[in-house]
Amino acid sequence: MPDLLEELRQTLPPIWLGTRTDELTGHAICWGTVQNLRARREAPDDAFARAGNRVIVIRDRFLPWWISTLTDARRPPVVLPPSWRRERTETAHAAERQARIAASANKHQVRRAKVGNRPVASEPADARAAS
């Protein structure tokens, strides 16, 4: 990370308007996120100054803090604990699926068709499919 810090020091101006942070950093640092961190008091106050109603970022105070917020790109995979994996077995899934199929079949077994102005019960869906 020291290389990144030095490279950003050479690239960024000593001070800049906060709203230009996204543009100056190639959108690597999002000004909206920085503002949220400032509001939660997670960013150092001495890295910023005010000029009227505009916020100025002070590079040499801002960059060390921002570098400290970075983490490694590779992380260990997330493995669920064994108890979580055992909770929902295939048989539980199959039983649930069968119950949904049965409920759906009972609900839609007899369909109604309109003849003129009066509804007429038609044959069950299974009988229609067979013919």
N, C-alpha and C positions, 0 to 999 in steps of 0.2 A: 503493500500500500504506500510506502514512502515514494515510490516512483510516480504513482498517481497524484499524490499531493504535490510533488515538484512540477509535474506536467501541468496541473491545473493552475499552479502559481504563475507559470510562465504564460499560460493561455489567457487567463482572466485578468481584467484590469484591477488596479488596487481597490477601487470602489465602483459600484454600479447600482443602478436603479433596480430595486427588488423585482419589479414586474418584468424586467428583461432577463431574469435568471434562467427561465426555460430556454430562451433563444441563445444565450451565451454558453450554456452548458450542453447544447444539442439535445435538450429535453431530458437529460440525465437527472437533473435536479428540478423538481416541480415546485414552482413558487407557491401554489395553493397548499401543498403539503407542508412547506416550510412555515407558511402562515398559521396552519393548524397547530404545528408543533410549538410555535411561538405563543399561541393562545393558551396552550396547555402548560406553558412554562417549561418545555422540554428542550428549547433552544436557548443558547446563552444570549442575554440581553446586550452584552457588550459587542456582539457581532453585527449589530444593527444600529443605525442612527436615523434621525428624522430630519427631513428638509421640507418644512411646511407640512403638507399632508402626505408626502411621499416617504417611503422607507428606502434607505440606502444600506447596501450590504457591504461590510468591510471584509475584504478577501482574507487577510492574514488572521483574522479572528474566527471567521466563518468556516474556512476549509478544514482546520483540524477537528472541529466539532463534527462537521458533516462526514469526514472520513471515519470518525469513531462510530458512526451509526451504521456503517456498512458491515455486512457479514459475508462469509464464504458463499459462493454460488452453489457449490455442491453440499447437499445435506444428506444425512443418512435416511434411508427409506422409512416411511411410517408403517409400522407393523402393528396390527391390532392385537390386543391381548387375547390369549386362547379362549377365555370365557366368552368374549364377544362373538367370536367365530362359531362357537358351539351353540349359541342361543338359537339361531335360526338354521335348522337343518333342512336338508332337501325334503324330508317327509313333511315337515311343517309347511313348506312352500307348496308341495303337491296337494296337501289337504286343503289349504286355502284356495288354491286354483280350482279344485273340484267343487268346493262350496260356491264359489262365484259363478261357475258354469251352470250348476244346478239352479241357483237363484235366478239367473238370467233366462234359462229355458222355461221356468215356471211363469215368469212374468210375461213373456212374449209368446206363450204357446198358442193362444187363440187370438187371431187378429180380426179386426172388424173392417168390413168394406162398406162403402156407402152405395146404395142403390136408390136412385131418386133422392127423396128426402129422409128415408129411414135407414138406420144402420142395420146391417145384416151380418150375423156371425158367419165367418167362413170356416173352412176346415182347418185343422191344426197345421202348423208350419211344416211338420215332418211329413204329413200326407201329401202336401203340395209338392214338396221336393221329390218325393218318390214317383210322382206321375209325370 
